[in-house]
Amino acid sequence: MRRFQGLCGLFLLCVAGCGGFFVPQTNSGGGSNTGDYIYVGNGNDPFIAGFGVSSSGALSVLSGSPYNNGVAAQSMAVTPANTFLYAGTTNGIYLYAINGDGSIAVQNSGSAVAQDMVATQMQVDSTGNYLLASGFGTSIGAQAIGIYTINTSTGLLTAVGGSPIPLYTGNGSTPAVVTPTGLLITPSNSYVYVSLGSLGVQILTLGANGALATGSTPSLLLPTSTSTSPSDQGLASDPLSAFLFVSEINTGLRVLSIGTGGSLKEVSGSPYAVGTGPTGVIVDPTGSYVYVANKGSNNISAFTLTAASGQLTAIAGSPFASGGLLPIALVNDNSKQFVAVINSGSNGSGGNNDMQVFKFDTTTNGKLDPVSTATTGTEPTNPQSVAASH
């Protein structure tokens, strides 16, 4: 039986420093940034590529890009005010200030601002006060979730009491070892969901001062999947935090209504058919459309969303070609006019673009039309993570 488990507790951890491998740069910090930027972490090298997005969707390379992070960024997150970028690596979490032109400058003298997590997924809450990271907790030797308060002036992190804490590892005498595949803080800032592959999705409640706890029920269950060897991957929610969207390998796209304590109930019509190997999933900022990156079939499934019921309808022409090989993640840009997808198996040659930007079609609602790709010679290489200004 597939389980979505609850978790309780408060957390504390002292964030340790480590030797830096960057050349320190300076930035004034503070203030908000309204520019339209996309950042991509490469899987085969330590560089982060940065791009500006024009009003037409054209990409331009940001000043100084690509940026040498010293180690590959497995995950990235941008603060709501677009002042700071966090990069999760095997050596901890690193901090960049975002300049007025979108370029980034490493902070903390190039040392990690948190060294207790190998963060495969990260997100900043809507207040900009907390960073949550799921992955391997090096200080406890287990898959875990780390919770940090953010100094909004400097971007520095301080672990909340008890962090990191272990995630659900399954029943039985021999716990399963599953790397978290997705992390979502709902737009309402009420609930946190962590996808754990074959184990399901863990449900947590986000409380005061960064505390995570369950609702009144110690264990929260998702309806059993009817597919063979299901594996939960990407997570998304609509702007009203009414529904959770889960891309599930060997099943499709599951849609669940969010109830009291973050409890989940599958909506009528779910699961919905998508391509092979669904991974990343996003809802557009208006809550009108849902998009799924299908890693195995190199395309993007697109749906219109009925806000009242959570039911989906496939958009004419869906699925749309991803423009590259092995698409794994999608992101909305700051202008809310474009969607970008990163293709982890591409190398920027032969039409296999590492990143493809789409605009919304003016005739067919929700249809994606390709606009631009990453600039030749500076494009991401086998990208593994993506983040955008808000």
Disulfide bonds with the S-S distance in Angstrom:
none
